[in-house]
Amino acid sequence: MKKVLFLMLALASFAFASDGETLKVYSVLGAAIVLGIAAFGGAIAMGNTASATINGTARNPAVGGKLLTTMFIALAMIEAQVIYALVVALILLYANPLM
């Protein structure tokens, strides 16, 4: 992990030291990484949420409706985090504050 962080910092120094085109390339790379991590994390979290809801409903079918409502609220909050990452990526691509 330390090697990856060091490599990212080294590449960032090249991006800030050169012309604007290199910074655009690194912005696209950063946006792709941000969206990939957010989508992966969101998918894992949604799978765990659905699994816990199904498990809870199987254990106690009487509270299935309450669990389903809570699950939908949790899924909306998880999806909101992925949408925030998308907004950050779009800012990096189209309204880059570093340029």
N, CA, C and O atoms as CSV, one atom per row, in Angstrom:
chain,resi,resn,atom,element,x,y,z
A,1,MET,N,N,0.822,-1.188,0.000
A,1,MET,CA,C,0.000,0.000,0.000
A,1,MET,C,C,0.865,1.250,0.000
A,1,MET,O,O,0.539,2.242,-0.652
A,2,LYS,N,N,1.977,1.196,0.740
A,2,LYS,CA,C,2.860,2.353,0.783
A,2,LYS,C,C,3.488,2.617,-0.577
A,2,LYS,O,O,3.719,3.766,-0.954
A,3,LYS,N,N,3.762,1.537,-1.312
A,3,LYS,CA,C,4.356,1.704,-2.636
A,3,LYS,C,C,3.383,2.384,-3.593
A,3,LYS,O,O,3.779,3.232,-4.391
A,4,VAL,N,N,2.111,2.007,-3.508
A,4,VAL,CA,C,1.091,2.613,-4.376
A,4,VAL,C,C,0.927,4.085,-4.045
A,4,VAL,O,O,0.829,4.913,-4.950
A,5,LEU,N,N,0.896,4.424,-2.762
A,5,LEU,CA,C,0.771,5.819,-2.350
A,5,LEU,C,C,1.977,6.629,-2.814
A,5,LEU,O,O,1.824,7.751,-3.298
A,6,PHE,N,N,3.162,6.071,-2.670
A,6,PHE,CA,C,4.361,6.758,-3.131
A,6,PHE,C,C,4.330,6.975,-4.634
A,6,PHE,O,O,4.701,8.047,-5.112
A,7,LEU,N,N,3.895,5.974,-5.383
A,7,LEU,CA,C,3.810,6.092,-6.835
A,7,LEU,C,C,2.796,7.153,-7.240
A,7,LEU,O,O,3.035,7.921,-8.173
A,8,MET,N,N,1.659,7.199,-6.538
A,8,MET,CA,C,0.647,8.207,-6.856
A,8,MET,C,C,1.164,9.615,-6.567
A,8,MET,O,O,0.913,10.535,-7.346
A,9,LEU,N,N,1.873,9.793,-5.469
A,9,LEU,CA,C,2.439,11.107,-5.162
A,9,LEU,C,C,3.507,11.500,-6.169
A,9,LEU,O,O,3.607,12.668,-6.545
A,10,ALA,N,N,4.309,10.532,-6.611
A,10,ALA,CA,C,5.327,10.829,-7.605
A,10,ALA,C,C,4.695,11.241,-8.931
A,10,ALA,O,O,5.159,12.183,-9.573
A,11,LEU,N,N,3.644,10.545,-9.342
A,11,LEU,CA,C,2.968,10.902,-10.589
A,11,LEU,C,C,2.250,12.244,-10.470
A,11,LEU,O,O,2.172,12.992,-11.445
A,12,ALA,N,N,1.731,12.551,-9.294
A,12,ALA,CA,C,1.067,13.834,-9.098
A,12,ALA,C,C,2.052,14.980,-9.215
A,12,ALA,O,O,1.698,16.046,-9.719
A,13,SER,N,N,3.277,14.786,-8.762
A,13,SER,CA,C,4.268,15.857,-8.884
A,13,SER,C,C,4.574,16.144,-10.348
A,13,SER,O,O,4.782,17.301,-10.713
A,14,PHE,N,N,4.606,15.117,-11.193
A,14,PHE,CA,C,4.797,15.337,-12.621
A,14,PHE,C,C,3.616,16.081,-13.228
A,14,PHE,O,O,3.793,16.916,-14.114
A,15,ALA,N,N,2.425,15.784,-12.756
A,15,ALA,CA,C,1.232,16.419,-13.305
A,15,ALA,C,C,1.214,17.905,-12.989
A,15,ALA,O,O,0.857,18.713,-13.846
A,16,PHE,N,N,1.589,18.274,-11.785
A,16,PHE,CA,C,1.550,19.683,-11.412
A,16,PHE,C,C,2.739,20.459,-11.977
A,16,PHE,O,O,2.673,21.683,-12.091
A,17,ALA,N,N,3.813,19.775,-12.327
A,17,ALA,CA,C,4.995,20.458,-12.832
A,17,ALA,C,C,4.938,20.694,-14.330
A,17,ALA,O,O,5.708,21.508,-14.841
A,18,SER,N,N,4.066,20.024,-15.048
A,18,SER,CA,C,4.062,20.131,-16.506
A,18,SER,C,C,2.881,20.963,-16.992
A,18,SER,O,O,2.223,21.656,-16.216
A,19,ASP,N,N,2.635,20.876,-18.272
A,19,ASP,CA,C,1.570,21.676,-18.879
A,19,ASP,C,C,0.182,21.171,-18.490
A,19,ASP,O,O,0.048,20.208,-17.734
A,20,GLY,N,N,-0.837,21.829,-19.014
A,20,GLY,CA,C,-2.213,21.506,-18.645
A,20,GLY,C,C,-2.716,20.196,-19.203
A,20,GLY,O,O,-3.646,19.611,-18.647
A,21,GLU,N,N,-2.129,19.717,-20.287
A,21,GLU,CA,C,-2.603,18.472,-20.893
A,21,GLU,C,C,-2.360,17.282,-19.975
A,21,GLU,O,O,-3.209,16.397,-19.866
A,22,THR,N,N,-1.219,17.255,-19.324
A,22,THR,CA,C,-0.925,16.147,-18.420
A,22,THR,C,C,-1.879,16.170,-17.234
A,22,THR,O,O,-2.312,15.122,-16.753
A,23,LEU,N,N,-2.201,17.363,-16.769
A,23,LEU,CA,C,-3.146,17.477,-15.665
A,23,LEU,C,C,-4.524,16.969,-16.065
A,23,LEU,O,O,-5.230,16.380,-15.246
A,24,LYS,N,N,-4.913,17.192,-17.319
A,24,LYS,CA,C,-6.192,16.662,-17.804
A,24,LYS,C,C,-6.183,15.134,-17.813
A,24,LYS,O,O,-7.173,14.495,-17.458
A,25,VAL,N,N,-5.074,14.569,-18.216
A,25,VAL,CA,C,-4.964,13.110,-18.252
A,25,VAL,C,C,-5.084,12.536,-16.848
A,25,VAL,O,O,-5.780,11.544,-16.634
A,26,TYR,N,N,-4.406,13.160,-15.896
A,26,TYR,CA,C,-4.485,12.680,-14.520
A,26,TYR,C,C,-5.865,12.915,-13.920
A,26,TYR,O,O,-6.300,12.157,-13.053
A,27,SER,N,N,-6.554,13.955,-14.372
A,27,SER,CA,C,-7.919,14.181,-13.895
A,27,SER,C,C,-8.856,13.076,-14.388
A,27,SER,O,O,-9.712,12.605,-13.638
A,28,VAL,N,N,-8.698,12.670,-15.624
A,28,VAL,CA,C,-9.507,11.574,-16.162
A,28,VAL,C,C,-9.184,10.274,-15.432
A,28,VAL,O,O,-10.085,9.499,-15.110
A,29,LEU,N,N,-7.901,10.035,-15.174
A,29,LEU,CA,C,-7.506,8.842,-14.440
A,29,LEU,C,C,-8.071,8.862,-13.020
A,29,LEU,O,O,-8.554,7.843,-12.528
A,30,GLY,N,N,-8.011,10.013,-12.365
A,30,GLY,CA,C,-8.563,10.139,-11.020
A,30,GLY,C,C,-10.065,9.933,-10.998
A,30,GLY,O,O,-10.594,9.287,-10.093
A,31,ALA,N,N,-10.760,10.484,-11.998
A,31,ALA,CA,C,-12.208,10.303,-12.064
A,31,ALA,C,C,-12.571,8.838,-12.262
A,31,ALA,O,O,-13.529,8.347,-11.664
A,32,ALA,N,N,-11.818,8.146,-13.089
A,32,ALA,CA,C,-12.087,6.722,-13.315
A,32,ALA,C,C,-11.844,5.910,-12.045
A,32,ALA,O,O,-12.615,5.002,-11.732
A,33,ILE,N,N,-10.787,6.230,-11.319
A,33,ILE,CA,C,-10.502,5.508,-10.075
A,33,ILE,C,C,-11.575,5.781,-9.036
A,33,ILE,O,O,-12.022,4.865,-8.346
A,34,VAL,N,N,-11.995,7.051,-8.921
A,34,VAL,CA,C,-13.035,7.418,-7.951
A,34,VAL,C,C,-14.330,6.668,-8.245
A,34,VAL,O,O,-14.945,6.113,-7.335
A,35,LEU,N,N,-14.745,6.648,-9.503
A,35,LEU,CA,C,-15.987,5.961,-9.850
A,35,LEU,C,C,-15.881,4.453,-9.666
A,35,LEU,O,O,-16.842,3.812,-9.241
A,36,GLY,N,N,-14.733,3.885,-9.980
A,36,GLY,CA,C,-14.556,2.447,-9.812
A,36,GLY,C,C,-14.630,2.024,-8.358
A,36,GLY,O,O,-15.297,1.046,-8.021
A,37,ILE,N,N,-13.945,2.760,-7.497
A,37,ILE,CA,C,-13.970,2.426,-6.074
A,37,ILE,C,C,-15.356,2.636,-5.494
A,37,ILE,O,O,-15.828,1.819,-4.705
A,38,ALA,N,N,-16.014,3.726,-5.878
A,38,ALA,CA,C,-17.357,4.002,-5.342
A,38,ALA,C,C,-18.360,2.951,-5.800
A,38,ALA,O,O,-19.187,2.498,-5.009
A,39,ALA,N,N,-18.295,2.563,-7.061
A,39,ALA,CA,C,-19.229,1.557,-7.563
A,39,ALA,C,C,-18.974,0.199,-6.908
A,39,ALA,O,O,-19.919,-0.515,-6.574
A,40,PHE,N,N,-17.712,-0.159,-6.724
A,40,PHE,CA,C,-17.381,-1.423,-6.083
A,40,PHE,C,C,-17.851,-1.437,-4.630
A,40,PHE,O,O,-18.461,-2.406,-4.179
A,41,GLY,N,N,-17.567,-0.365,-3.906
A,41,GLY,CA,C,-17.995,-0.289,-2.510
A,41,GLY,C,C,-19.503,-0.266,-2.364
A,41,GLY,O,O,-20.054,-0.894,-1.460
A,42,GLY,N,N,-20.173,0.458,-3.254
A,42,GLY,CA,C,-21.634,0.496,-3.222
A,42,GLY,C,C,-22.258,-0.850,-3.519
A,42,GLY,O,O,-23.253,-1.229,-2.901
A,43,ALA,N,N,-21.680,-1.572,-4.460
A,43,ALA,CA,C,-22.215,-2.894,-4.793
A,43,ALA,C,C,-22.036,-3.873,-3.637
A,43,ALA,O,O,-22.932,-4.665,-3.348
A,44,ILE,N,N,-20.886,-3.820,-2.979
A,44,ILE,CA,C,-20.655,-4.687,-1.822
A,44,ILE,C,C,-21.635,-4.348,-0.703
A,44,ILE,O,O,-22.226,-5.240,-0.095
A,45,ALA,N,N,-21.803,-3.055,-0.436
A,45,ALA,CA,C,-22.706,-2.634,0.638
A,45,ALA,C,C,-24.158,-2.998,0.335
A,45,ALA,O,O,-24.887,-3.426,1.230
A,46,MET,N,N,-24.578,-2.835,-0.903
A,46,MET,CA,C,-25.951,-3.200,-1.263
A,46,MET,C,C,-26.173,-4.706,-1.149
A,46,MET,O,O,-27.236,-5.150,-0.715
A,47,GLY,N,N,-25.187,-5.476,-1.531
A,47,GLY,CA,C,-25.305,-6.931,-1.389
A,47,GLY,C,C,-25.406,-7.350,0.066
A,47,GLY,O,O,-26.207,-8.217,0.413
A,48,ASN,N,N,-24.598,-6.736,0.915
A,48,ASN,CA,C,-24.673,-7.052,2.351
A,48,ASN,C,C,-26.016,-6.633,2.943
A,48,ASN,O,O,-26.575,-7.341,3.781
A,49,THR,N,N,-26.530,-5.490,2.511
A,49,THR,CA,C,-27.829,-5.025,3.009
A,49,THR,C,C,-28.949,-5.982,2.609
A,49,THR,O,O,-29.786,-6.347,3.434
A,50,ALA,N,N,-28.959,-6.381,1.358
A,50,ALA,CA,C,-29.990,-7.314,0.898
A,50,ALA,C,C,-29.861,-8.662,1.597
A,50,ALA,O,O,-30.864,-9.280,1.952
A,51,SER,N,N,-28.628,-9.116,1.793
A,51,SER,CA,C,-28.417,-10.388,2.479
A,51,SER,C,C,-28.920,-10.341,3.919
A,51,SER,O,O,-29.556,-11.283,4.393
A,52,ALA,N,N,-28.632,-9.247,4.605
A,52,ALA,CA,C,-29.081,-9.126,5.998
A,52,ALA,C,C,-30.600,-9.042,6.080
A,52,ALA,O,O,-31.204,-9.585,7.005
A,53,THR,N,N,-31.218,-8.365,5.116
A,53,THR,CA,C,-32.680,-8.261,5.114
A,53,THR,C,C,-33.324,-9.618,4.850
A,53,THR,O,O,-34.293,-9.985,5.515
A,54,ILE,N,N,-32.799,-10.354,3.897
A,54,ILE,CA,C,-33.341,-11.679,3.602
A,54,ILE,C,C,-33.147,-12.614,4.795
A,54,ILE,O,O,-34.038,-13.392,5.135
A,55,ASN,N,N,-31.986,-12.529,5.421
A,55,ASN,CA,C,-31.719,-13.362,6.593
A,55,ASN,C,C,-32.669,-13.010,7.742
A,55,ASN,O,O,-33.186,-13.900,8.416
A,56,GLY,N,N,-32.894,-11.717,7.962
A,56,GLY,CA,C,-33.810,-11.297,9.022
A,56,GLY,C,C,-35.246,-11.702,8.752
A,56,GLY,O,O,-35.969,-12.093,9.669
A,57,THR,N,N,-35.659,-11.611,7.508
A,57,THR,CA,C,-37.018,-12.025,7.147
A,57,THR,C,C,-37.187,-13.535,7.280
A,57,THR,O,O,-38.254,-14.007,7.673
A,58,ALA,N,N,-36.150,-14.287,6.956
A,58,ALA,CA,C,-36.225,-15.743,7.092
A,58,ALA,C,C,-36.302,-16.161,8.556
A,58,ALA,O,O,-36.947,-17.156,8.889
A,59,ARG,N,N,-35.652,-15.411,9.419
A,59,ARG,CA,C,-35.682,-15.745,10.848
A,59,ARG,C,C,-37.010,-15.353,11.498
A,59,ARG,O,O,-37.522,-16.065,12.362
A,60,ASN,N,N,-37.563,-14.206,11.069
A,60,ASN,CA,C,-38.803,-13.727,11.675
A,60,ASN,C,C,-39.673,-13.101,10.580
A,60,ASN,O,O,-39.565,-11.901,10.327
A,61,PRO,N,N,-40.528,-13.885,9.932
A,61,PRO,CA,C,-41.336,-13.368,8.821
A,61,PRO,C,C,-42.320,-12.268,9.219
A,61,PRO,O,O,-42.792,-11.530,8.355
A,62,ALA,N,N,-42.631,-12.148,10.488
A,62,ALA,CA,C,-43.610,-11.138,10.910
A,62,ALA,C,C,-43.082,-9.720,10.739
A,62,ALA,O,O,-43.875,-8.793,10.574
A,63,VAL,N,N,-41.772,-9.522,10.775
A,63,VAL,CA,C,-41.210,-8.175,10.657
A,63,VAL,C,C,-40.648,-7.923,9.259
A,63,VAL,O,O,-39.853,-7.003,9.062
A,64,GLY,N,N,-41.058,-8.737,8.295
A,64,GLY,CA,C,-40.553,-8.595,6.931
A,64,GLY,C,C,-40.837,-7.244,6.314
A,64,GLY,O,O,-39.976,-6.695,5.626
A,65,GLY,N,N,-42.023,-6.687,6.536
A,65,GLY,CA,C,-42.368,-5.384,5.972
A,65,GLY,C,C,-41.515,-4.258,6.533
A,65,GLY,O,O,-41.079,-3.373,5.796
A,66,LYS,N,N,-41.278,-4.294,7.849
A,66,LYS,CA,C,-40.430,-3.267,8.467
A,66,LYS,C,C,-38.993,-3.373,7.975
A,66,LYS,O,O,-38.332,-2.364,7.729
A,67,LEU,N,N,-38.520,-4.606,7.836
A,67,LEU,CA,C,-37.153,-4.795,7.344
A,67,LEU,C,C,-37.013,-4.338,5.897
A,67,LEU,O,O,-35.989,-3.769,5.518
A,68,LEU,N,N,-38.032,-4.583,5.099
A,68,LEU,CA,C,-37.991,-4.175,3.700
A,68,LEU,C,C,-37.947,-2.654,3.576
A,68,LEU,O,O,-37.208,-2.112,2.754
A,69,THR,N,N,-38.749,-1.966,4.404
A,69,THR,CA,C,-38.740,-0.505,4.384
A,69,THR,C,C,-37.381,0.035,4.809
A,69,THR,O,O,-36.853,0.958,4.189
A,70,THR,N,N,-36.824,-0.533,5.852
A,70,THR,CA,C,-35.511,-0.104,6.319
A,70,THR,C,C,-34.437,-0.395,5.276
A,70,THR,O,O,-33.498,0.384,5.111
A,71,MET,N,N,-34.576,-1.511,4.579
A,71,MET,CA,C,-33.615,-1.848,3.547
A,71,MET,C,C,-33.644,-0.832,2.412
A,71,MET,O,O,-32.592,-0.422,1.922
A,72,PHE,N,N,-34.837,-0.424,1.989
A,72,PHE,CA,C,-34.926,0.548,0.906
A,72,PHE,C,C,-34.320,1.888,1.303
A,72,PHE,O,O,-33.690,2.549,0.478
A,73,ILE,N,N,-34.501,2.292,2.542
A,73,ILE,CA,C,-33.895,3.533,3.011
A,73,ILE,C,C,-32.369,3.403,3.016
A,73,ILE,O,O,-31.661,4.321,2.602
A,74,ALA,N,N,-31.872,2.264,3.483
A,74,ALA,CA,C,-30.424,2.040,3.503
A,74,ALA,C,C,-29.852,2.000,2.088
A,74,ALA,O,O,-28.773,2.536,1.838
A,75,LEU,N,N,-30.571,1.369,1.168
A,75,LEU,CA,C,-30.094,1.326,-0.221
A,75,LEU,C,C,-30.058,2.708,-0.844
A,75,LEU,O,O,-29.153,3.014,-1.621
A,76,ALA,N,N,-31.024,3.543,-0.514
A,76,ALA,CA,C,-31.024,4.917,-1.033
A,76,ALA,C,C,-29.830,5.702,-0.504
A,76,ALA,O,O,-29.227,6.484,-1.239
A,77,MET,N,N,-29.487,5.501,0.760
A,77,MET,CA,C,-28.329,6.203,1.328
A,77,MET,C,C,-27.020,5.701,0.729
A,77,MET,O,O,-26.100,6.486,0.498
A,78,ILE,N,N,-26.934,4.404,0.480
A,78,ILE,CA,C,-25.735,3.848,-0.146
A,78,ILE,C,C,-25.598,4.388,-1.563
A,78,ILE,O,O,-24.507,4.773,-1.984
A,79,GLU,N,N,-26.694,4.414,-2.292
A,79,GLU,CA,C,-26.657,4.914,-3.662
A,79,GLU,C,C,-26.325,6.399,-3.697
A,79,GLU,O,O,-25.697,6.866,-4.648
A,80,ALA,N,N,-26.732,7.144,-2.686
A,80,ALA,CA,C,-26.398,8.567,-2.624
A,80,ALA,C,C,-24.893,8.769,-2.549
A,80,ALA,O,O,-24.367,9.708,-3.145
A,81,GLN,N,N,-24.195,7.902,-1.826
A,81,GLN,CA,C,-22.741,8.019,-1.741
A,81,GLN,C,C,-22.093,7.781,-3.108
A,81,GLN,O,O,-21.113,8.443,-3.449
A,82,VAL,N,N,-22.623,6.858,-3.880
A,82,VAL,CA,C,-22.095,6.600,-5.219
A,82,VAL,C,C,-22.383,7.794,-6.129
A,82,VAL,O,O,-21.550,8.153,-6.961
A,83,ILE,N,N,-23.537,8.401,-5.978
A,83,ILE,CA,C,-23.864,9.581,-6.787
A,83,ILE,C,C,-22.964,10.752,-6.413
A,83,ILE,O,O,-22.575,11.526,-7.288
A,84,TYR,N,N,-22.624,10.901,-5.135
A,84,TYR,CA,C,-21.681,11.953,-4.735
A,84,TYR,C,C,-20.330,11.738,-5.392
A,84,TYR,O,O,-19.692,12.698,-5.823
A,85,ALA,N,N,-19.886,10.496,-5.474
A,85,ALA,CA,C,-18.627,10.195,-6.158
A,85,ALA,C,C,-18.720,10.533,-7.644
A,85,ALA,O,O,-17.752,11.014,-8.234
A,86,LEU,N,N,-19.873,10.284,-8.247
A,86,LEU,CA,C,-20.069,10.649,-9.643
A,86,LEU,C,C,-19.984,12.156,-9.825
A,86,LEU,O,O,-19.393,12.624,-10.797
A,87,VAL,N,N,-20.557,12.916,-8.916
A,87,VAL,CA,C,-20.496,14.377,-8.995
A,87,VAL,C,C,-19.052,14.860,-8.886
A,87,VAL,O,O,-18.639,15.753,-9.625
A,88,VAL,N,N,-18.285,14.274,-7.970
A,88,VAL,CA,C,-16.874,14.646,-7.839
A,88,VAL,C,C,-16.114,14.312,-9.124
A,88,VAL,O,O,-15.278,15.096,-9.572
A,89,ALA,N,N,-16.397,13.164,-9.710
A,89,ALA,CA,C,-15.735,12.784,-10.958
A,89,ALA,C,C,-16.102,13.734,-12.094
A,89,ALA,O,O,-15.247,14.101,-12.900
A,90,LEU,N,N,-17.361,14.129,-12.159
A,90,LEU,CA,C,-17.764,15.067,-13.212
A,90,LEU,C,C,-17.126,16.439,-13.009
A,90,LEU,O,O,-16.784,17.113,-13.980
A,91,ILE,N,N,-16.965,16.852,-11.764
A,91,ILE,CA,C,-16.266,18.111,-11.499
A,91,ILE,C,C,-14.812,18.014,-11.946
A,91,ILE,O,O,-14.275,18.955,-12.529
A,92,LEU,N,N,-14.173,16.873,-11.673
A,92,LEU,CA,C,-12.794,16.685,-12.119
A,92,LEU,C,C,-12.682,16.700,-13.636
A,92,LEU,O,O,-11.670,17.146,-14.177
A,93,LEU,N,N,-13.707,16.218,-14.325
A,93,LEU,CA,C,-13.627,16.142,-15.783
A,93,LEU,C,C,-13.992,17.452,-16.477
A,93,LEU,O,O,-13.339,17.835,-17.447
A,94,TYR,N,N,-15.024,18.143,-15.995
A,94,TYR,CA,C,-15.548,19.280,-16.757
A,94,TYR,C,C,-15.302,20.644,-16.128
A,94,TYR,O,O,-15.187,21.630,-16.855
A,95,ALA,N,N,-15.217,20.735,-14.818
A,95,ALA,CA,C,-15.002,22.022,-14.165
A,95,ALA,C,C,-13.820,21.877,-13.217
A,95,ALA,O,O,-13.945,22.113,-12.015
A,96,ASN,N,N,-12.689,21.494,-13.756
A,96,ASN,CA,C,-11.524,21.174,-12.944
A,96,ASN,C,C,-11.024,22.405,-12.201
A,96,ASN,O,O,-10.601,23.368,-12.841
A,97,PRO,N,N,-11.060,22.405,-10.880
A,97,PRO,CA,C,-10.597,23.585,-10.126
A,97,PRO,C,C,-9.085,23.718,-10.108
A,97,PRO,O,O,-8.571,24.753,-9.684
A,98,LEU,N,N,-8.362,22.710,-10.552
A,98,LEU,CA,C,-6.907,22.763,-10.556
A,98,LEU,C,C,-6.329,23.473,-11.765
A,98,LEU,O,O,-5.131,23.751,-11.810
A,99,MET,N,N,-7.173,23.769,-12.749
A,99,MET,CA,C,-6.668,24.406,-13.976
A,99,MET,C,C,-6.943,25.881,-13.989
A,99,MET,O,O,-6.585,26.568,-14.946
